[in-house]
């Protein structure tokens, strides 16, 4: 007969402060008939234990409200059970953050790790949160975004030997875990799509030039436009972090020019909408006089009129990849097995089909 389960009820001390009789590893061991060490390893997903044993321990832990004593774990093992996510706080990437956090959380859900977000304030030194995490051992591993070609954050974490993974690549010549979106292919396919729709003068809205993905996007854009022998240029005075109002005003000025662009590529949904508004202000009809191709990360463009075509980046998948790679790296997996590059998925919304097919 299994031992009787103790009651975990609210009690009060002499100071009339409420507290709880917290279940412990020993409680789980007594209720399951397993050893304390076995229970602990089951909660850590130890590979030598059966799936059934781990599932039984986890189900009981959930039922009785067991939570690990993180302070005690840190004293015994030096681990925090924290994964740090450093996110750029540009107002252009709210949906970026939400979806990525969802993907990361899905992977961490059945692990003992907790996700803590460290904000990277717009315009501040990107080293600040990384330096803080590394020097205070505030986390067991780090995820961060918006990489630079010679990213000093990567250099620091490599020197410290701290597990990390990046959303984006670098050009350091030293391998490290990453997941990235293929922005070079996105730009190339966007040019080919606009050319197939008969556009002759193309403009690209680039990310801020210090980011690695700006290099990839610009390379794909220029090479594809040169091959198609169409005029092409960068949208002057703007990048993807410029304010929406600045986009609208710039698009209106360009739309009123004597020889206006007739095709735009923009790797931001919100900025694409502002771009379309400015073109409309100038009397240019999107889909007839001019086309806009965007990179989409949400369902926003499904609710925009007139419709525009887009290429998709799955940020929930990105979050899952990043979390999976980081956990694997923390277990000692080799770096060369912890990289991935996501290909763009084409979304056609316009009534007039393009001349070519986009296959990846």
C-alpha positions as CSV (number, residue, x, y, z in Angstrom):
1,X,0.0,0.0,0.0
2,X,1.5,3.4,-1.0
3,X,2.2,5.8,1.9
4,X,-0.5,8.2,2.8
5,X,0.0,11.6,1.1
6,X,0.6,14.4,3.6
7,X,-1.6,17.5,3.5
8,X,0.1,20.7,2.2
9,X,-2.1,23.2,3.8
10,X,-1.7,26.9,4.8
11,X,-0.4,27.4,8.3
12,X,0.4,30.5,10.3
13,X,3.3,31.3,12.6
14,X,3.3,33.3,15.8
15,X,3.7,36.5,13.8
16,X,0.5,35.7,11.9
17,X,2.3,35.6,8.6
18,X,0.9,33.0,6.2
19,X,3.2,30.4,4.8
20,X,2.9,26.9,3.2
21,X,4.3,23.5,4.2
22,X,6.3,23.1,1.0
23,X,6.7,19.6,-0.6
24,X,10.3,18.6,-1.0
25,X,12.3,16.1,-3.0
26,X,12.0,13.8,0.0
27,X,8.2,14.2,-0.1
28,X,8.2,13.0,-3.8
29,X,10.6,10.2,-2.9
30,X,8.2,8.9,-0.2
31,X,5.1,9.2,-2.3
32,X,6.7,7.4,-5.3
33,X,8.8,4.9,-3.4
34,X,11.9,6.0,-5.3
35,X,15.1,7.4,-3.9
36,X,15.7,11.1,-3.5
37,X,18.5,11.0,-6.0
38,X,16.3,9.1,-8.5
39,X,13.5,11.7,-8.1
40,X,16.0,14.5,-8.6
41,X,17.3,13.0,-11.7
42,X,13.8,12.3,-13.1
43,X,13.0,16.0,-12.7
44,X,16.2,16.8,-14.6
45,X,15.2,14.5,-17.5
46,X,18.1,12.1,-16.9
47,X,18.5,9.9,-20.0
48,X,19.2,6.7,-18.1
49,X,15.7,6.8,-16.5
50,X,12.6,5.4,-18.3
51,X,10.1,7.7,-19.8
52,X,7.4,6.3,-17.6
53,X,9.4,7.0,-14.4
54,X,10.1,10.6,-15.4
55,X,6.5,11.1,-16.4
56,X,5.2,9.7,-13.0
57,X,7.5,11.9,-11.0
58,X,6.7,15.0,-12.9
59,X,3.0,14.4,-12.8
60,X,3.1,13.9,-9.0
61,X,5.3,17.0,-8.6
62,X,2.7,19.0,-10.5
63,X,-0.1,17.5,-8.5
64,X,1.3,18.4,-5.1
65,X,2.8,21.7,-6.2
66,X,6.5,20.9,-5.8
67,X,8.8,23.6,-6.8
68,X,12.6,23.4,-6.6
69,X,14.3,25.5,-4.0
70,X,16.4,27.6,-6.4
71,X,18.5,29.2,-3.6
72,X,19.4,25.7,-2.3
73,X,20.2,24.5,-5.8
74,X,22.5,27.4,-6.4
75,X,24.3,26.7,-3.2
76,X,24.8,23.0,-3.9
77,X,25.5,23.2,-7.7
78,X,26.3,26.8,-8.6
79,X,23.4,26.7,-11.1
80,X,20.7,29.4,-11.3
81,X,18.2,27.4,-13.4
82,X,17.7,30.7,-15.3
83,X,17.9,31.3,-19.0
84,X,18.5,34.9,-19.9
85,X,17.0,36.4,-23.0
86,X,18.4,39.8,-24.0
87,X,16.0,41.6,-26.3
88,X,16.4,44.9,-28.2
89,X,13.6,47.2,-27.1
90,X,13.0,49.0,-30.4
91,X,9.4,49.8,-30.8
92,X,9.4,48.1,-34.2
93,X,9.8,44.6,-32.8
94,X,7.0,44.1,-30.2
95,X,5.6,41.1,-32.1
96,X,9.1,39.9,-32.7
97,X,9.6,39.6,-28.9
98,X,6.2,38.1,-28.1
99,X,6.5,35.3,-30.6
100,X,10.1,34.5,-29.8
101,X,9.4,34.3,-26.1
102,X,6.5,32.0,-26.8
103,X,8.7,29.6,-28.7
104,X,11.5,29.6,-26.1
105,X,8.9,29.1,-23.3
106,X,7.5,26.1,-25.2
107,X,10.9,24.4,-25.0
108,X,11.6,25.3,-21.4
109,X,8.2,24.3,-20.2
110,X,9.1,20.7,-19.2
111,X,12.5,21.6,-17.9
112,X,13.6,23.1,-14.5
113,X,14.7,26.3,-16.2
114,X,13.0,29.7,-16.0
115,X,13.2,32.4,-18.6
116,X,14.2,35.9,-17.5
117,X,14.1,38.8,-20.1
118,X,16.8,41.4,-19.9
119,X,15.9,44.6,-21.9
120,X,18.4,46.1,-24.3
121,X,17.3,49.7,-24.2
122,X,17.4,51.5,-27.6
123,X,20.6,53.5,-28.0
124,X,22.3,52.0,-24.9
125,X,25.6,50.0,-24.9
126,X,24.6,46.4,-26.0
127,X,27.4,45.1,-23.8
128,X,25.7,46.2,-20.5
129,X,23.2,43.3,-20.0
130,X,25.6,40.7,-21.3
131,X,28.4,42.0,-19.0
132,X,26.0,42.0,-16.0
133,X,24.9,38.5,-16.6
134,X,28.4,37.2,-17.1
135,X,29.9,39.0,-14.1
136,X,27.1,38.2,-11.7
137,X,26.4,34.6,-12.9
138,X,22.8,35.7,-13.2
139,X,21.9,32.9,-15.6
140,X,23.2,29.5,-16.7
141,X,22.9,30.4,-20.4
142,X,22.1,33.4,-22.6
143,X,20.1,34.0,-25.7
144,X,20.5,37.3,-27.6
145,X,19.5,38.9,-30.9
146,X,20.6,41.5,-33.4
147,X,24.2,40.3,-33.9
148,X,27.0,42.4,-35.3
149,X,29.7,41.1,-37.6
150,X,32.4,41.5,-34.9
151,X,30.0,41.2,-32.0
152,X,31.8,42.0,-28.7
153,X,29.1,40.1,-26.8
154,X,30.0,36.9,-28.5
155,X,33.7,37.5,-27.8
156,X,33.1,38.1,-24.1
157,X,30.9,35.0,-23.7
158,X,33.4,32.8,-25.6
159,X,36.2,34.1,-23.3
160,X,34.2,33.4,-20.2
161,X,33.1,30.0,-21.4
162,X,29.4,30.8,-20.7
163,X,26.9,28.9,-22.8
164,X,25.0,31.1,-25.3
165,X,23.2,31.1,-28.6
166,X,22.4,34.0,-30.9
167,X,19.6,34.9,-33.2
168,X,21.8,36.0,-36.1
169,X,25.3,35.2,-37.3
170,X,28.7,36.9,-36.9
171,X,31.9,37.1,-38.9
172,X,34.2,36.3,-36.1
173,X,35.7,33.2,-37.6
174,X,35.0,31.3,-34.4
175,X,32.0,28.9,-34.4
176,X,29.2,29.4,-32.0
177,X,25.5,28.3,-31.7
178,X,23.0,30.3,-33.7
179,X,19.7,30.3,-35.5
180,X,19.1,32.8,-38.3
181,X,16.7,33.8,-41.0
182,X,18.1,33.7,-44.5
183,X,17.8,37.4,-45.3
184,X,20.0,37.2,-48.4
185,X,17.5,34.7,-49.9
186,X,14.6,36.9,-48.8
187,X,16.0,39.9,-50.6
188,X,16.8,37.9,-53.7
189,X,13.4,36.4,-54.0
190,X,11.7,39.7,-53.3
191,X,13.6,41.3,-56.2
192,X,12.7,38.4,-58.5
193,X,9.1,38.7,-57.5
194,X,8.9,42.4,-58.2
195,X,10.7,42.0,-61.5
196,X,8.2,39.2,-62.5
197,X,5.4,41.7,-61.8
198,X,7.0,44.1,-64.3
199,X,8.7,46.5,-61.8
200,X,11.8,48.4,-63.2
201,X,13.0,50.6,-60.3
202,X,13.4,49.0,-56.9
203,X,14.1,50.4,-53.4
204,X,15.2,48.4,-50.4
205,X,14.6,49.5,-46.8
206,X,17.6,48.1,-44.9
207,X,18.2,47.3,-41.2
208,X,20.6,49.5,-39.3
209,X,24.0,48.9,-41.0
210,X,25.8,47.7,-37.9
211,X,23.8,44.4,-37.9
212,X,25.1,41.4,-39.7
213,X,21.7,40.6,-41.3
214,X,21.8,44.0,-43.0
215,X,24.9,42.8,-44.9
216,X,23.1,39.7,-46.1
217,X,20.0,41.5,-47.1
218,X,21.9,44.1,-49.1
219,X,24.0,41.5,-50.8
220,X,20.9,39.5,-52.0
221,X,19.2,42.7,-53.1
222,X,22.1,44.1,-55.2
223,X,23.0,40.8,-56.8
224,X,19.5,40.0,-57.8
225,X,18.8,43.5,-59.2
226,X,22.0,43.5,-61.1
227,X,21.2,40.2,-62.7
228,X,17.8,41.4,-63.7
229,X,19.3,44.7,-65.0
230,X,16.8,46.9,-63.2
231,X,17.5,50.2,-61.4
232,X,17.8,49.8,-57.7
233,X,18.8,51.9,-54.6
234,X,18.3,52.1,-50.9
235,X,15.4,54.1,-49.5
236,X,17.2,57.3,-48.5
237,X,17.5,58.4,-44.9
238,X,15.6,55.5,-43.4
239,X,16.2,52.1,-41.8
240,X,13.9,49.5,-40.2
241,X,14.1,51.3,-36.8
242,X,13.0,54.7,-38.2
243,X,9.6,55.9,-36.9
244,X,6.5,55.0,-38.8
245,X,5.7,58.7,-39.4
246,X,9.1,59.1,-41.0
247,X,8.3,56.2,-43.3
248,X,5.0,57.7,-44.3
249,X,6.5,61.1,-45.1
250,X,9.5,59.6,-47.0
251,X,7.2,57.4,-49.1
252,X,5.0,60.3,-50.0
253,X,8.0,62.4,-51.1
254,X,9.3,59.4,-53.2
255,X,5.9,58.8,-54.7
256,X,5.6,62.4,-55.8
257,X,9.1,62.3,-57.5
258,X,9.5,62.7,-61.2
259,X,10.9,59.2,-61.7
260,X,9.5,57.3,-58.7
261,X,10.3,53.8,-57.5
262,X,7.7,51.3,-58.6
263,X,8.8,48.4,-56.2
264,X,9.7,48.5,-52.5
265,X,11.2,45.7,-50.3
266,X,10.7,46.2,-46.6
267,X,11.6,43.6,-43.9
268,X,9.1,45.0,-41.4
269,X,5.3,44.6,-41.4
270,X,4.6,47.8,-39.5
271,X,6.9,49.9,-41.6
272,X,5.5,48.4,-44.8
273,X,2.0,49.6,-43.7
274,X,3.4,53.1,-43.1
275,X,5.1,52.9,-46.5
276,X,1.9,52.1,-48.2
277,X,0.1,54.9,-46.4
278,X,2.7,57.4,-47.7
279,X,2.4,56.1,-51.3
280,X,-1.4,56.5,-51.0
281,X,-0.9,60.1,-49.8
282,X,1.1,60.7,-53.0
283,X,-1.7,59.3,-55.2
284,X,0.1,56.0,-56.0
285,X,-2.1,52.9,-56.0
286,X,-0.4,49.9,-54.4
287,X,-0.8,46.9,-56.6
288,X,-1.3,49.0,-59.7
289,X,1.3,51.8,-59.9
290,X,3.7,50.3,-57.3
291,X,4.2,47.1,-55.4
292,X,5.4,46.5,-51.9
293,X,6.9,43.2,-50.7
294,X,7.4,42.7,-47.0
295,X,8.9,40.3,-44.5
296,X,6.1,39.1,-42.3
297,X,6.4,37.7,-38.7
298,X,2.7,37.8,-37.7
299,X,-0.8,37.9,-39.3
300,X,-0.9,41.7,-39.6
301,X,-0.6,41.8,-43.4
302,X,-3.7,39.5,-43.6
303,X,-5.7,42.5,-42.5
304,X,-4.2,45.2,-44.7
305,X,-5.8,46.7,-47.8
306,X,-4.8,46.7,-50.5
307,X,-3.1,43.3,-50.1
308,X,0.6,42.9,-50.6
309,X,2.7,39.8,-51.0
310,X,5.3,38.8,-48.4
311,X,7.9,36.3,-47.2
312,X,7.5,34.7,-43.8
313,X,9.8,34.3,-40.9
314,X,8.5,32.0,-38.2
315,X,9.6,33.5,-34.9
316,X,8.0,30.9,-32.8
317,X,10.2,28.3,-34.6
318,X,13.2,30.6,-34.1
319,X,12.5,30.7,-30.3
320,X,12.2,26.9,-30.2
321,X,15.5,26.5,-32.1
322,X,17.3,28.9,-29.9
323,X,16.2,27.3,-26.7
324,X,16.8,23.8,-27.9
325,X,20.4,24.7,-29.0
326,X,21.1,26.4,-25.7
327,X,20.0,23.5,-23.6
328,X,22.0,21.1,-25.9
329,X,25.1,23.3,-25.5
330,X,24.7,23.4,-21.8
331,X,24.7,19.6,-21.9
332,X,28.0,19.7,-23.8
333,X,26.8,19.2,-27.4
334,X,29.4,20.2,-30.1
335,X,28.9,23.7,-31.6
336,X,28.8,22.4,-35.2
337,X,25.6,20.6,-34.5
338,X,23.9,23.7,-33.1
339,X,23.3,26.0,-36.0
340,X,20.3,26.5,-38.4
341,X,19.2,28.8,-41.1
342,X,15.4,29.3,-41.8
343,X,14.3,29.8,-45.4
344,X,11.6,32.3,-46.4
345,X,8.1,31.1,-47.1
346,X,6.2,32.9,-49.8
347,X,2.7,34.4,-49.1
348,X,0.8,35.6,-52.1
349,X,-2.2,37.9,-51.5
350,X,-2.4,39.9,-54.6
351,X,-5.0,39.0,-57.2
352,X,-2.5,39.1,-60.1
353,X,-0.2,36.0,-59.9
354,X,3.5,36.5,-60.4
355,X,5.2,35.2,-63.5
356,X,7.7,32.9,-61.7
357,X,7.6,30.4,-58.9
358,X,9.5,30.7,-55.7
359,X,10.9,27.4,-54.6
360,X,13.4,26.9,-51.8
